[in-house]
């Protein structure tokens, strides 16, 4: 089922999505949901790792994620080794309002869309955001790396039995990074509009993970193994039933807890 756009605040804006896998495509999806026209540019041979190569072969969830992240975009594939196709990519980038630039600098230069080339060829406000791993932690990083390096993964590990220990149920650091990319790209678009020129901004997975989630697992909480949102109180938790299903208990307020107990007593009496 196609989800209706929440708003059209970015109607008339053109975003070029030169990213792959999760964070960049998610950022572009959020912008498309707000009315922007998004063109996702992929290499004809390699496409996106979520639908080509090891990722797609090892786990069929990745092609499904790809479909949902990119269904409202205009996906265009080019031969990155072809000069004529490189010119077409340049033209799309130059007329855009913003670019999510997640391809290597060497490839940017080859396609003629590196920082110097864009500055030379564009005479309008153009925001370019560059997804990076970290300012100084590492050159490459996955979701779990970011959670571990920020200390956030310790919170997850402390609240799970060793035999049940597994990564969090979704790549939450990567999802957060995608949202941060979208926010930073909008901010960069504002700055580019003020300056009336090409404006670049780097956004980091590690720092965005720390910035957002760090507020909920600060140093002064790290001596505590449990608090409300990770299972300290029975009124806010998950319980497995005899038939293998689960019950969600989220009755923090007294009035809701009272309703729950009355319902339980009624069932017992019946």
Secondary structure, 3 states (H helix, E strand, C coil): CCCCCCCCCCCCCEEEEECCCCHHHHHHHHHHHCCCEEEEEEECCCECCCCCCHHHHHCCHHHHHHHHHHCCCEEEEECCCCHHHHHHHHHHHHCCCEEEECCCHHHHHHHCCCHHHHHHHCCCCEEEEEEECCCCCCCCCCHHHHHHHCCHHHHHHHCCCHHHCCCCCCCHHHHHHHHHHHHHHHHHHHHHHHHCCEEEEEEEHHHHHHHHHHHHCCHHHCCCCCCHHHCCCCCEEEEECCCCCEEEEECCCHHHHHHHHHHHHHHHHC
